[in-house]
Amino acid sequence: MSNPFTTLALALALALPLSAAPDRASRAPQRPVNLNTATVTELMQLPRIGQKTAERIIAFRKQHGGFQRPEELMNVKGIGEKSYAKLKPYLALSPLPRPAAAKK
């Protein structure tokens, strides 16, 4: 015969993860996130993107003058093909500003 307290403890242990808030991997932004204008907070709304990765995305953007194509996100440390495939539906790009033409 099993101890009722053991059974109760086991039931609670199994039920707690089910009642917890959804993890970051399952969340998704309500609208596409623009890689060329998003803040760290906005980037963190993407699935599987935490603060460190969001900061790396912004550092990459500053270093390279923005993203020309969404696929360039795979050049950021921590984002490979699998991660990019999950992020792709939530990504947007604004056109990069063109350098001003030299006046004569």
Rosetta blueprint (number, residue, H / E / L):
1 M L
2 S L
3 N L
4 P H
5 F H
6 T H
7 T H
8 L H
9 A H
10 L H
11 A H
12 L H
13 A H
14 L H
15 A H
16 L H
17 P H
18 L H
19 S H
20 A L
21 A L
22 P L
23 D L
24 R H
25 A H
26 S H
27 R L
28 A L
29 P L
30 Q L
31 R L
32 P L
33 V E
34 N E
35 L L
36 N L
37 T L
38 A L
39 T L
40 V H
41 T H
42 E H
43 L H
44 M L
45 Q L
46 L L
47 P L
48 R L
49 I L
50 G L
51 Q H
52 K H
53 T H
54 A H
55 E H
56 R H
57 I H
58 I H
59 A H
60 F H
61 R H
62 K H
63 Q H
64 H H
65 G L
66 G L
67 F L
68 Q L
69 R L
70 P H
71 E H
72 E H
73 L H
74 M H
75 N H
76 V L
77 K L
78 G L
79 I L
80 G L
81 E H
82 K H
83 S H
84 Y H
85 A H
86 K H
87 L H
88 K H
89 P H
90 Y H
91 L E
92 A E
93 L L
94 S L
95 P L
96 L L
97 P L
98 R L
99 P L
100 A L
101 A L
102 A L
103 K L
104 K L
